[in-house]
């Protein structure tokens, strides 16, 4: 039996196959916003971020009505190491599981708020592979624009 504030996060590809999974702790839920705290259980080799050590902590921001989420990676002293944003279909939470469909595009944000939009080529390839609808493609582009605006104007969670 899991703890009442324990959440399993499942990242899915558009065809429903599981891409990643981890456990997190529910910090709070306010309206459509869900805030989770997590720590990497295993060491992960990430193409862009390099080696993510076991124990690295994140604060994860999900909105049940937004097409993105934001991960705040923390240093040991709890300062922000970086933000990592994922463009995705809005998540669903049920039975202690929060799941979302990853739409490939990511934004890497440094502590000085400089940023890079990543994986546009992967989005283009998967849009064909998985037959993303025009609505999905529009929503993904709109999510990128919204995230860039939040970053540039230092709005939550980049405030």
DSSP file (Angstrom, degrees, kcal/mol; ACC not computed):
  #  RESIDUE AA STRUCTURE BP1 BP2  ACC     N-H-->O    O-->H-N    N-H-->O    O-->H-N    TCO  KAPPA ALPHA  PHI   PSI    X-CA   Y-CA   Z-CA
    1    1 A X              0   0    0      0, 0.0     2,-0.1     0, 0.0     0, 0.0   0.000 360.0 360.0 360.0 134.7    0.0    0.0    0.0
    2    2 A X        -     0   0    0      1,-0.1     2,-0.0     4,-0.1    94,-0.0  -0.470 360.0 -94.6 -88.5 159.9    1.4    3.4   -0.9
    3    3 A X    >   -     0   0    0     -2,-0.1     3,-1.5     1,-0.1    -1,-0.1  -0.347  37.2-114.2 -64.9 151.9    1.6    6.5    1.3
    4    4 A X  T 3  S+     0   0    0      1,-0.3    -1,-0.1     3,-0.0    -2,-0.1   0.811 117.4  43.1 -61.8 -29.8   -1.4    8.9    0.8
    5    5 A X  T 3  S+     0   0    0      2,-0.0    21,-3.8    20,-0.0     2,-0.4   0.314  89.4 112.7 -98.5   9.8    0.9   11.6   -0.6
    6    6 A X  E <   -A   25   0A   0     -3,-1.5     2,-0.4    19,-0.2    19,-0.2  -0.690  45.0-175.0 -84.3 130.0    2.8    9.2   -2.8
    7    7 A X  E     -A   24   0A   0     17,-3.0    17,-3.0    -2,-0.4     2,-0.5  -0.978  18.0-145.9-125.2 137.0    2.3    9.7   -6.6
    8    8 A X  E     -Ab  23  97A   0     88,-2.6    90,-2.8    -2,-0.4     2,-0.5  -0.913  16.4-150.5 -98.6 127.4    3.7    7.6   -9.4
    9    9 A X  E     -Ab  22  98A   0     13,-3.3    13,-1.8    -2,-0.5     2,-0.5  -0.863  11.9-169.8 -99.6 128.7    4.5    9.6  -12.5
   10   10 A X  E     -Ab  21  99A   0     88,-2.7    90,-2.0    -2,-0.5     2,-0.5  -0.981   7.3-159.7-121.0 124.6    4.2    7.9  -15.8
   11   11 A X  E     -Ab  20 100A   0      9,-2.6     8,-3.7    -2,-0.5     9,-1.4  -0.907  17.2-169.8-102.5 125.5    5.4    9.4  -19.1
   12   12 A X  E     -Ab  18 101A   0     88,-3.0    90,-2.8    -2,-0.5     6,-0.2  -0.822  20.1-126.9-114.6 151.7    3.9    7.9  -22.2
   13   13 A X    >   -     0   0    0      4,-2.8     3,-2.3    -2,-0.3    90,-0.1  -0.459  44.7 -94.5 -82.7 170.0    4.6    8.2  -25.9
   14   14 A X  T 3  S+     0   0    0     88,-0.3    -1,-0.1     1,-0.3    87,-0.1   0.775 125.9  57.6 -61.1 -27.4    1.7    9.2  -28.1
   15   15 A X  T 3  S-     0   0    0      2,-0.1    -1,-0.3     1,-0.0    86,-0.0   0.423 121.9-105.1 -84.5   2.9    1.0    5.5  -28.9
   16   16 A X  S <  S+     0   0    0     -3,-2.3     2,-0.2     1,-0.3    -2,-0.1   0.352  74.1 139.2  94.3  -6.4    0.5    4.8  -25.2
   17   17 A X        -     0   0    0      1,-0.1    -4,-2.8    -5,-0.1    -1,-0.3  -0.490  59.6-109.1 -73.6 143.1    3.8    3.0  -24.5
   18   18 A X  E     +A   12   0A   0     -6,-0.2    -6,-0.3    -2,-0.2     3,-0.1  -0.550  35.8 176.5 -75.4 131.3    5.5    3.9  -21.3
   19   19 A X  E     -     0   0A   0     -8,-3.7     2,-0.3     1,-0.4    -7,-0.2   0.808  65.6  -8.8-100.1 -43.5    8.6    5.9  -21.7
   20   20 A X  E     -A   11   0A   0     -9,-1.4    -9,-2.6     2,-0.0    -1,-0.4  -0.965  56.1-169.1-150.9 163.6    9.6    6.6  -18.0
   21   21 A X  E     +A   10   0A   0     -2,-0.3     2,-0.3   -11,-0.2   -11,-0.2  -0.970  13.0 157.5-156.2 143.0    8.2    6.2  -14.5
   22   22 A X  E     -A    9   0A   0    -13,-1.8   -13,-3.3    -2,-0.3     2,-0.3  -0.974  35.5-108.5-157.5 167.3    9.2    7.4  -11.1
   23   23 A X  E     +A    8   0A   0     -2,-0.3    16,-0.5   -15,-0.2     2,-0.3  -0.792  35.5 172.7-103.1 146.3    7.7    8.1   -7.6
   24   24 A X  E     -A    7   0A   0    -17,-3.0   -17,-3.0    -2,-0.3     2,-0.5  -0.907  30.0-114.9-143.4 168.7    7.1   11.5   -6.2
   25   25 A X  E     -AC   6  37A   0     12,-3.4    12,-2.6    -2,-0.3     2,-0.5  -0.938  29.4-121.0-112.4 131.6    5.5   13.1   -3.1
   26   26 A X  E     + C   0  36A   0    -21,-3.8    10,-0.2    -2,-0.5     3,-0.1  -0.583  30.8 176.5 -70.8 118.0    2.5   15.3   -3.5
   27   27 A X  E     -     0   0A   0      8,-2.9     2,-0.3    -2,-0.5     9,-0.2   0.882  62.0 -30.9 -86.5 -48.6    3.4   18.8   -2.1
   28   28 A X  E     - C   0  35A   0      7,-1.5     7,-2.9     2,-0.0     2,-0.4  -0.984  43.2-147.4-166.0 159.0    0.1   20.5   -2.9
   29   29 A X  E     + C   0  34A   0     -2,-0.3     2,-0.5     5,-0.2     5,-0.2  -0.977  18.4 174.6-134.9 122.1   -2.8   20.7   -5.3
   30   30 A X  E >   - C   0  33A   0      3,-2.2     3,-2.6    -2,-0.4     2,-0.1  -0.968  63.7 -54.2-130.2 113.4   -4.4   24.1   -6.0
   31   31 A X  T 3  S-     0   0    0     -2,-0.5    33,-0.0     1,-0.3     0, 0.0  -0.368 125.3 -14.5  53.7-120.5   -7.1   24.1   -8.7
   32   32 A X  T 3  S+     0   0    0     -2,-0.1    32,-2.4    -3,-0.1     2,-0.4   0.567 117.0  99.5 -89.4  -6.7   -5.5   22.6  -11.8
   33   33 A X  E <   -CD  30  63A   0     -3,-2.6    -3,-2.2    30,-0.2     2,-0.4  -0.655  48.5-174.4 -86.0 131.4   -1.9   22.9  -10.4
   34   34 A X  E     -CD  29  62A   0     28,-3.2    28,-2.7    -2,-0.4     2,-0.5  -0.995   6.0-162.9-122.4 126.3   -0.2   19.9   -8.9
   35   35 A X  E     -CD  28  61A   0     -7,-2.9    -8,-2.9    -2,-0.4    -7,-1.5  -0.948  10.9-177.0-113.6 124.5    3.2   20.3   -7.3
   36   36 A X  E     -CD  26  60A   0     24,-2.6    24,-3.1    -2,-0.5     2,-0.4  -0.873  17.5-148.9-118.3 150.8    5.3   17.2   -6.7
   37   37 A X  E     +CD  25  59A   0    -12,-2.6   -12,-3.4    -2,-0.3     2,-0.3  -0.966  27.8 167.5-113.7 137.0    8.7   16.7   -5.0
   38   38 A X  E     - D   0  58A   0     20,-2.3    20,-2.8    -2,-0.4     2,-0.4  -0.964  24.7-155.3-144.8 160.8   10.9   13.9   -6.3
   39   39 A X  E     - D   0  57A   0    -16,-0.5     2,-0.3    -2,-0.3    18,-0.2  -0.996  37.1-103.5-135.9 139.0   14.4   12.5   -6.1
   40   40 A X        -     0   0    0     16,-2.4    15,-2.8    -2,-0.4    16,-0.1  -0.453  26.4-165.4 -65.5 123.1   16.1   10.4   -8.7
   41   41 A X  S    S+     0   0    0     -2,-0.3     2,-0.3    13,-0.2    -1,-0.2   0.802  74.6  29.8 -75.7 -31.5   16.1    6.8   -7.5
   42   42 A X  S    S-     0   0    0     11,-0.1     2,-0.3    -3,-0.0    13,-0.1  -0.868  93.0 -97.7-126.9 157.7   18.7    5.7  -10.1
   43   43 A X        -     0   0    0     -2,-0.3     2,-0.4    11,-0.1    10,-0.2  -0.593  43.0-159.6 -72.4 137.6   21.4    7.4  -11.9
   44   44 A X  E     -J   52   0B   0      8,-2.3     8,-3.4    -2,-0.3     2,-0.7  -0.975  15.0-146.1-125.5 134.4   20.2    8.6  -15.4
   45   45 A X  E     -J   51   0B   0     -2,-0.4     2,-0.4     6,-0.2     6,-0.2  -0.894  23.9-168.5 -97.8 113.3   22.3    9.4  -18.4
   46   46 A X  E  >  -J   50   0B   0      4,-3.0     4,-1.7    -2,-0.7    -2,-0.0  -0.848  25.5-131.8-107.0 137.6   20.5   12.2  -20.3
   47   47 A X  T  4 S+     0   0    0     -2,-0.4    -1,-0.1     1,-0.2     4,-0.1   0.880 104.7  19.3 -53.4 -43.4   21.4   13.3  -23.8
   48   48 A X  T  4 S+     0   0    0      2,-0.1    -1,-0.2     1,-0.1    -2,-0.0   0.835 127.7  46.1 -99.2 -39.5   21.5   17.0  -22.9
   49   49 A X  T  4 S-     0   0    0      1,-0.3     2,-0.2     3,-0.0    -2,-0.2   0.578  93.2-148.7 -85.3  -9.7   21.8   17.2  -19.1
   50   50 A X  E  <  +J   46   0B   0     -4,-1.7    -4,-3.0     2,-0.1     2,-0.6  -0.513  59.2   3.4  78.0-145.6   24.6   14.6  -18.9
   51   51 A X  E     -J   45   0B   0     -6,-0.2     2,-0.7    -2,-0.2    -6,-0.2  -0.659  63.4-160.8 -81.6 118.4   24.8   12.3  -15.8
   52   52 A X  E     -J   44   0B   0     -8,-3.4    -8,-2.3    -2,-0.6     3,-0.1  -0.892  22.2-135.1 -99.9 112.5   21.9   12.9  -13.4
   53   53 A X    >   -     0   0    0     -2,-0.7     3,-1.8   -10,-0.2   -13,-0.3  -0.259  22.7 -96.0 -68.7 150.4   23.1   11.5  -10.0
   54   54 A X  T 3  S+     0   0    0      1,-0.2   -13,-0.2   -13,-0.1    -1,-0.1  -0.434 112.9  31.9 -57.4 134.6   21.0    9.4   -7.8
   55   55 A X  T 3  S+     0   0    0    -15,-2.8    -1,-0.2     1,-0.3   -14,-0.1   0.262  77.1 145.4  96.6 -11.6   19.4   11.6   -5.2
   56   56 A X    <   -     0   0    0     -3,-1.8   -16,-2.4   -16,-0.1    -1,-0.3  -0.411  42.9-137.8 -59.4 133.0   19.1   14.8   -7.3
   57   57 A X  E     -D   39   0A   0     17,-0.5    17,-2.6   -18,-0.2     2,-0.3  -0.702  21.5-173.5-100.8 147.5   15.9   16.5   -6.2
   58   58 A X  E     -DE  38  73A   0    -20,-2.8   -20,-2.3    -2,-0.3     2,-0.5  -0.969  21.2-147.6-133.0 151.1   13.2   18.1   -8.4
   59   59 A X  E     -DE  37  72A   0     13,-1.9    13,-3.2    -2,-0.3     2,-0.5  -0.993  27.7-157.8-111.0 126.3   10.1   20.2   -7.8
   60   60 A X  E     -DE  36  71A   0    -24,-3.1   -24,-2.6    -2,-0.5     2,-0.5  -0.912   7.9-159.9-116.1 130.0    7.7   19.3  -10.6
   61   61 A X  E     +DE  35  70A   0      9,-3.1     9,-2.1    -2,-0.5     2,-0.4  -0.936  14.8 174.9-112.8 119.7    4.8   21.5  -11.7
   62   62 A X  E     -DE  34  69A   0    -28,-2.7   -28,-3.2    -2,-0.5     2,-0.4  -0.950  14.6-160.0-123.1 143.6    1.9   20.0  -13.6
   63   63 A X  E >   -D   33   0A   0      5,-0.6     3,-1.1    -2,-0.4    28,-0.6  -0.993  14.6-148.1-123.2 131.0   -1.3   21.6  -14.7
   64   64 A X  T 3  S+     0   0    0    -32,-2.4   -31,-0.1    -2,-0.4    -1,-0.1   0.602 102.2  39.2 -72.5  -9.5   -4.3   19.5  -15.5
   65   65 A X  T 3  S+     0   0    0    -33,-0.2     2,-0.3    24,-0.0    -1,-0.2   0.160 101.5  84.6-125.5  17.1   -5.4   22.1  -18.1
   66   66 A X  S <  S-     0   0    0     -3,-1.1    25,-0.3     2,-0.2    -3,-0.2  -0.895  71.8-132.7-121.5 153.6   -2.0   23.1  -19.6
   67   67 A X  S    S+     0   0    0     -2,-0.3    21,-1.7    72,-0.1     2,-0.3  -0.115  84.2  47.8 -95.8  34.8    0.0   21.4  -22.4
   68   68 A X  E     - F   0  87A   0     19,-0.3    -5,-0.6    -5,-0.2     2,-0.3  -0.981  59.5-152.5-159.8 165.7    3.3   21.5  -20.5
   69   69 A X  E     -EF  62  86A   0     17,-2.0    17,-2.1    -2,-0.3     2,-0.4  -0.937  13.8-141.5-137.9 164.8    5.0   20.8  -17.2
   70   70 A X  E     -EF  61  85A   0     -9,-2.1    -9,-3.1    -2,-0.3     2,-0.5  -0.994   6.2-161.5-133.5 129.2    8.0   22.3  -15.6
   71   71 A X  E     -EF  60  84A   0     13,-2.7    13,-2.8    -2,-0.4     2,-0.7  -0.940   5.9-157.4-108.9 128.2   10.7   20.6  -13.5
   72   72 A X  E     -EF  59  83A   0    -13,-3.2   -13,-1.9    -2,-0.5     2,-0.3  -0.918  12.0-151.9-104.9 109.1   12.9   22.6  -11.2
   73   73 A X  E     -EF  58  82A   0      9,-2.7     8,-3.2    -2,-0.7     9,-1.1  -0.656  15.6-146.0 -81.2 134.2   16.2   20.8  -10.6
   74   74 A X  E     - F   0  80A   0    -17,-2.6   -17,-0.5    -2,-0.3     6,-0.2  -0.793   5.6-134.9-108.5 144.0   17.7   21.6   -7.3
   75   75 A X    >   -     0   0    0      4,-3.1     3,-2.0    -2,-0.3     6,-0.1  -0.325  44.7 -93.8 -75.9 171.7   21.3   21.9   -6.1
   76   76 A X  T 3  S+     0   0    0      1,-0.3    -1,-0.1     2,-0.1    -2,-0.0   0.821 129.9  53.3 -59.1 -31.2   22.2   20.3   -2.7
   77   77 A X  T 3  S-     0   0    0      2,-0.1    -1,-0.3     1,-0.0     3,-0.1   0.273 121.7-108.7 -88.7  12.2   21.6   23.7   -1.0
   78   78 A X  S <  S+     0   0    0     -3,-2.0    -2,-0.1     1,-0.3     2,-0.1   0.495  75.9 134.5  73.9   7.4   18.1   23.8   -2.6
   79   79 A X        -     0   0    0      1,-0.1    -4,-3.1    -5,-0.0     2,-0.4  -0.450  68.7 -86.9 -76.8 163.0   18.9   26.6   -5.0
   80   80 A X  E     -F   74   0A   0     -6,-0.2    -6,-0.2     1,-0.2     3,-0.1  -0.574  38.6-179.8 -77.3 124.3   17.8   26.2   -8.6
   81   81 A X  E     -     0   0A   0     -8,-3.2    30,-0.6    -2,-0.4     2,-0.3   0.874  67.5 -44.5 -83.9 -45.6   20.2   24.3  -10.8
   82   82 A X  E     -FG  73 110A   0     -9,-1.1    -9,-2.7    28,-0.2    -1,-0.4  -0.959  49.7-114.8-172.4 166.0   18.0   24.6  -13.9
   83   83 A X  E     -FG  72 109A   0     26,-2.9    26,-2.9    -2,-0.3     2,-0.4  -0.922  21.5-165.2-111.0 142.8   14.4   24.3  -15.2
   84   84 A X  E     -FG  71 108A   0    -13,-2.8   -13,-2.7    -2,-0.4     2,-0.4  -0.978   7.8-163.4-130.2 118.8   13.4   21.7  -17.7
   85   85 A X  E     -FG  70 107A   0     22,-3.0    22,-2.0    -2,-0.4     2,-0.4  -0.836   1.4-160.3-107.4 138.1   10.1   22.1  -19.4
   86   86 A X  E     -FG  69 106A   0    -17,-2.1   -17,-2.0    -2,-0.4     2,-0.5  -0.954  13.0-140.7-116.2 133.4    8.2   19.4  -21.3
   87   87 A X  E     +F   68   0A   0     18,-2.6    16,-2.6    -2,-0.4     2,-0.3  -0.831  44.3 146.9 -89.0 129.5    5.5   20.0  -23.9
   88   88 A X  E     - G   0 102A   0    -21,-1.7    14,-0.2    -2,-0.5     2,-0.2  -0.973  55.8 -84.5-156.2 162.9    2.8   17.3  -23.3
   89   89 A X  S    S-     0   0    0     12,-2.4    12,-0.4    -2,-0.3   -22,-0.1  -0.563  72.6 -82.5 -67.2 140.9   -0.9   16.5  -23.5
   90   90 A X        -     0   0    0     -2,-0.2    11,-0.2    10,-0.1   -26,-0.2  -0.173  57.6-109.8 -50.0 138.7   -2.4   17.7  -20.2
   91   91 A X        -     0   0    0    -28,-0.6     2,-0.4   -25,-0.3     9,-0.2  -0.180  21.4-143.7 -71.9 163.0   -1.9   15.1  -17.5
   92   92 A X  E     -H   99   0A   0      7,-2.6     7,-2.8     2,-0.1     2,-0.5  -0.982   9.1-158.3-123.2 137.5   -4.5   12.8  -15.9
   93   93 A X  E     +H   98   0A   0     -2,-0.4     2,-0.3     5,-0.2     5,-0.2  -0.978  25.5 148.1-121.2 128.8   -4.3   11.8  -12.3
   94   94 A X  E >   -H   97   0A   0      3,-2.5     3,-1.5    -2,-0.5    -2,-0.1  -0.947  63.5  -2.5-158.6 132.4   -6.1    8.7  -11.0
   95   95 A X  T 3  S-     0   0    0     -2,-0.3     3,-0.1     1,-0.3    -1,-0.0   0.841 129.3 -50.2  57.2  38.0   -5.5    6.2   -8.3
   96   96 A X  T 3  S+     0   0    0      1,-0.2   -88,-2.6   -89,-0.1     2,-0.5   0.614 116.2 111.7  77.8  11.2   -2.2    7.7   -7.2
   97   97 A X  E <   -bH   8  94A   0     -3,-1.5    -3,-2.5   -90,-0.2     2,-0.6  -0.977  47.7-165.9-122.3 126.8   -0.9    7.8  -10.8
   98   98 A X  E     +bH   9  93A   0    -90,-2.8   -88,-2.7    -2,-0.5     2,-0.4  -0.953  20.4 177.7-105.8 120.4   -0.2   11.0  -12.7
   99   99 A X  E     +bH  10  92A   0     -7,-2.8    -7,-2.6    -2,-0.6     2,-0.3  -0.942   8.1 173.2-127.2 148.0    0.3   10.2  -16.4
  100  100 A X  E     -b   11   0A   0    -90,-2.0   -88,-3.0    -2,-0.4     2,-0.6  -0.991  32.5-117.5-148.8 156.0    0.9   12.3  -19.4
  101  101 A X  E     -b   12   0A   0    -12,-0.4   -12,-2.4    -2,-0.3     2,-0.3  -0.856  31.4-136.3 -96.8 118.3    1.8   11.9  -23.1
  102  102 A X  E     -G   88   0A   0    -90,-2.8   -88,-0.3    -2,-0.6   -14,-0.2  -0.571  11.6-163.4 -76.0 130.2    5.1   13.5  -24.0
  103  103 A X  E     -     0   0A   0    -16,-2.6     2,-1.6    -2,-0.3   -15,-0.1   0.025  38.5-118.9-106.8  26.1    5.1   15.5  -27.2
  104  104 A X  E    S+     0   0A   0    -17,-0.1     2,-0.2     1,-0.1    18,-0.1  -0.133  75.8 114.1  79.6 -40.9    8.9   15.6  -27.5
  105  105 A X  E     +     0   0A   0     -2,-1.6   -18,-2.6   -18,-0.1     2,-0.3  -0.465  41.5 178.8 -74.0 134.2    9.5   19.4  -27.4
  106  106 A X  E     -GI  86 118A   0     12,-1.6    12,-3.8   -20,-0.2     2,-0.4  -0.904  20.4-149.7-128.9 158.3   11.5   20.5  -24.4
  107  107 A X  E     -GI  85 117A   0    -22,-2.0   -22,-3.0    -2,-0.3     2,-0.5  -0.989   8.5-155.0-130.2 124.9   12.8   23.8  -23.1
  108  108 A X  E     -GI  84 116A   0      8,-2.3     8,-2.0    -2,-0.4     2,-0.5  -0.874  13.1-168.0 -98.9 125.1   16.0   24.0  -21.0
  109  109 A X  E     -GI  83 115A   0    -26,-2.9   -26,-2.9    -2,-0.5     6,-0.2  -0.964   8.2-148.0-121.0 123.1   16.1   27.1  -18.8
  110  110 A X  E >   -G   82   0A   0      4,-2.8     3,-2.5    -2,-0.5   -28,-0.2  -0.384  34.8-101.0 -81.4 164.0   19.3   28.2  -17.0
  111  111 A X  T 3  S+     0   0    0    -30,-0.6   -29,-0.1     1,-0.3    -1,-0.1   0.769 125.9  57.1 -58.0 -25.2   19.3   30.0  -13.6
  112  112 A X  T 3  S-     0   0    0      2,-0.1    -1,-0.3     1,-0.0     3,-0.1   0.368 120.2-113.1 -85.9   6.6   19.9   33.3  -15.4
  113  113 A X  S <  S+     0   0    0     -3,-2.5     2,-0.2     1,-0.3    -2,-0.1   0.531  70.6 141.0  72.6  10.4   16.7   32.5  -17.5
  114  114 A X        -     0   0    0     -5,-0.0    -4,-2.8     2,-0.0     2,-0.3  -0.576  34.5-170.4 -70.6 150.1   18.5   32.1  -20.8
  115  115 A X  E     -I  109   0A   0     -6,-0.2     2,-0.4    -2,-0.2    -6,-0.2  -0.958  26.4-151.6-146.8 159.7   16.8   29.2  -22.6
  116  116 A X  E     -I  108   0A   0     -8,-2.0    -8,-2.3    -2,-0.3     2,-0.5  -1.000  17.8-138.1-132.0 132.1   16.9   26.8  -25.5
  117  117 A X  E     -I  107   0A   0     -2,-0.4     2,-0.3   -10,-0.2   -10,-0.2  -0.821  36.0-165.9 -87.1 126.3   13.9   25.2  -27.2
  118  118 A X  E     +I  106   0A   0    -12,-3.8   -12,-1.6    -2,-0.5    -2,-0.0  -0.734  47.2  21.4-117.8 158.8   14.9   21.6  -27.9
  119  119 A X     >  +     0   0    0     -2,-0.3     4,-2.1   -14,-0.2    -1,-0.2   0.715  60.2 141.9  65.2  27.8   13.9   18.5  -29.9
  120  120 A X  H  > S+     0   0    0      1,-0.2     4,-2.1    -3,-0.2     5,-0.1   0.866  76.3  53.7 -63.6 -34.0   11.9   20.3  -32.6
  121  121 A X  H  > S+     0   0    0      2,-0.2     4,-2.3     1,-0.2    -1,-0.2   0.901 107.1  50.1 -66.2 -40.2   13.3   17.8  -35.0
  122  122 A X  H  > S+     0   0    0      1,-0.2     4,-2.8     2,-0.2     5,-0.2   0.891 109.3  52.4 -63.9 -39.4   12.1   14.9  -32.8
  123  123 A X  H  X S+     0   0    0     -4,-2.1     4,-2.3     2,-0.2    -2,-0.2   0.921 109.4  49.2 -60.7 -44.6    8.6   16.5  -32.7
  124  124 A X  H  X S+     0   0    0     -4,-2.1     4,-1.2     2,-0.2    -2,-0.2   0.915 113.4  46.1 -62.6 -44.0    8.5   16.7  -36.5
  125  125 A X  H  X S+     0   0    0     -4,-2.3     4,-2.7     1,-0.2     3,-0.4   0.939 116.1  44.7 -63.9 -48.0    9.5   13.1  -36.9
  126  126 A X  H  X S+     0   0    0     -4,-2.8     4,-3.1     1,-0.2     6,-0.3   0.778 103.2  64.7 -71.7 -25.5    7.0   11.8  -34.3
  127  127 A X  H  <>S+     0   0    0     -4,-2.3     5,-1.7    -5,-0.2     4,-0.3   0.886 112.8  35.9 -61.2 -37.0    4.3   14.0  -35.7
  128  128 A X  H  <5S+     0   0    0     -4,-1.2     3,-0.4    -3,-0.4    -2,-0.2   0.927 118.2  50.8 -77.4 -49.4    4.5   11.9  -38.8
  129  129 A X  H  <5S+     0   0    0     -4,-2.7    -2,-0.2     1,-0.2    -3,-0.2   0.906 124.1  28.1 -55.9 -47.3    5.3    8.6  -37.0
  130  130 A X  T  <5S-     0   0    0     -4,-3.1    -1,-0.2    -5,-0.1    -2,-0.2   0.426 106.6-122.1 -98.3   0.8    2.3    8.9  -34.6
  131  131 A X  T   5 -     0   0    0     -3,-0.4    -3,-0.2    -4,-0.3    -4,-0.1   0.951  30.8-156.2  58.7  54.0    0.1   11.0  -36.9
  132  132 A X      < -     0   0    0     -5,-1.7    -1,-0.1    -6,-0.3     2,-0.0  -0.357  17.5-119.7 -57.5 136.9   -0.4   13.9  -34.6
  133  133 A X     >  -     0   0    0      1,-0.1     4,-2.2     4,-0.0     5,-0.2  -0.304  22.4-107.8 -72.4 164.1   -3.5   15.8  -35.5
  134  134 A X  H  > S+     0   0    0      1,-0.2     4,-2.5     2,-0.2     5,-0.2   0.874 122.5  55.2 -59.8 -36.5   -3.4   19.4  -36.5
  135  135 A X  H  > S+     0   0    0      2,-0.2     4,-2.8     1,-0.2    -1,-0.2   0.916 106.6  49.4 -63.6 -43.2   -4.9   20.3  -33.1
  136  136 A X  H  > S+     0   0    0      2,-0.2     4,-2.4     1,-0.2    -2,-0.2   0.929 112.3  48.3 -60.9 -45.4   -2.1   18.5  -31.3
  137  137 A X  H  X S+     0   0    0     -4,-2.2     4,-2.1     2,-0.2    -2,-0.2   0.901 112.8  48.0 -63.3 -41.2    0.5   20.3  -33.4
  138  138 A X  H  X S+     0   0    0     -4,-2.5     4,-2.5     2,-0.2    -2,-0.2   0.924 111.7  49.7 -63.5 -44.9   -1.2   23.7  -32.7
  139  139 A X  H  X S+     0   0    0     -4,-2.8     4,-2.3     1,-0.2    -2,-0.2   0.893 110.3  50.9 -62.3 -40.2   -1.5   23.0  -29.0
  140  140 A X  H  X S+     0   0    0     -4,-2.4     4,-2.0     2,-0.2    -1,-0.2   0.929 111.8  46.2 -64.0 -45.6    2.2   22.0  -28.8
  141  141 A X  H  X S+     0   0    0     -4,-2.1     4,-2.1     1,-0.2    -2,-0.2   0.900 112.8  50.5 -63.8 -40.0    3.3   25.2  -30.6
  142  142 A X  H  X S+     0   0    0     -4,-2.5     4,-2.5     1,-0.2    -1,-0.2   0.877 107.4  54.0 -64.4 -38.3    1.0   27.3  -28.4
  143  143 A X  H  X S+     0   0    0     -4,-2.3     4,-2.6     2,-0.2    -1,-0.2   0.897 107.7  50.4 -63.3 -41.0    2.6   25.6  -25.3
  144  144 A X  H  X S+     0   0    0     -4,-2.0     4,-2.7     2,-0.2     5,-0.2   0.941 111.3  48.4 -61.6 -46.8    6.1   26.6  -26.4
  145  145 A X  H  X S+     0   0    0     -4,-2.1     4,-2.1     1,-0.2    -2,-0.2   0.907 112.6  48.6 -60.2 -42.3    4.9   30.2  -27.0
  146  146 A X  H  X S+     0   0    0     -4,-2.5     4,-2.4     2,-0.2    -1,-0.2   0.921 112.3  47.9 -65.8 -43.9    3.3   30.3  -23.5
  147  147 A X  H  X S+     0   0    0     -4,-2.6     4,-2.7     2,-0.2     5,-0.2   0.924 110.5  51.4 -62.8 -44.5    6.4   28.8  -21.8
  148  148 A X  H  X S+     0   0    0     -4,-2.7     4,-2.8     1,-0.2    -1,-0.2   0.906 110.6  49.7 -59.7 -41.5    8.7   31.3  -23.5
  149  149 A X  H  X S+     0   0    0     -4,-2.1     4,-2.0    -5,-0.2    -1,-0.2   0.920 110.9  48.8 -62.9 -44.5    6.5   34.1  -22.4
  150  150 A X  H  <>S+     0   0    0     -4,-2.4     5,-2.4     2,-0.2     4,-0.4   0.906 114.3  46.6 -61.4 -41.8    6.5   32.9  -18.8
  151  151 A X  H ><5S+     0   0    0     -4,-2.7     3,-1.1     3,-0.2    -2,-0.2   0.952 113.6  46.9 -64.8 -50.3   10.3   32.5  -18.9
  152  152 A X  H 3<5S+     0   0    0     -4,-2.8    -1,-0.2     1,-0.3    -2,-0.2   0.805 118.5  40.7 -66.2 -29.6   10.9   35.9  -20.4
  153  153 A X  T 3<5S-     0   0    0     -4,-2.0    -1,-0.3    -5,-0.2    -2,-0.2   0.355 108.0-124.4-100.1   4.8    8.5   37.7  -18.0
  154  154 A X  T < 5 +     0   0    0     -3,-1.1    -3,-0.2    -4,-0.4     2,-0.2   0.863  52.8 160.7  56.9  41.2    9.7   35.7  -15.0
  155  155 A X    > < -     0   0    0     -5,-2.4     3,-2.9    -6,-0.2    -1,-0.2  -0.510  42.1 -30.4 -88.8 163.0    6.2   34.5  -14.1
  156  156 A X  T 3  S+     0   0    0      1,-0.4    -1,-0.2     2,-0.3    -5,-0.0  -0.208 131.4  19.9 -50.6 135.4    5.4   31.4  -12.0
  157  157 A X  T 3  S+     0   0    0     -3,-0.1    -1,-0.4    -6,-0.0    -6,-0.0  -0.926 129.7  50.7 -92.6  15.8    7.1   29.0  -11.7
  158  158 A X    <         0   0    0     -3,-2.9    -2,-0.3     1,-0.2    -3,-0.1   0.275 360.0 360.0 -94.7  10.7   10.1   31.0  -13.1
  159  159 A X              0   0    0     -4,-0.0    -1,-0.2    -6,-0.0    -3,-0.1   0.455 360.0 360.0 -86.2 360.0    9.6   33.8  -10.6
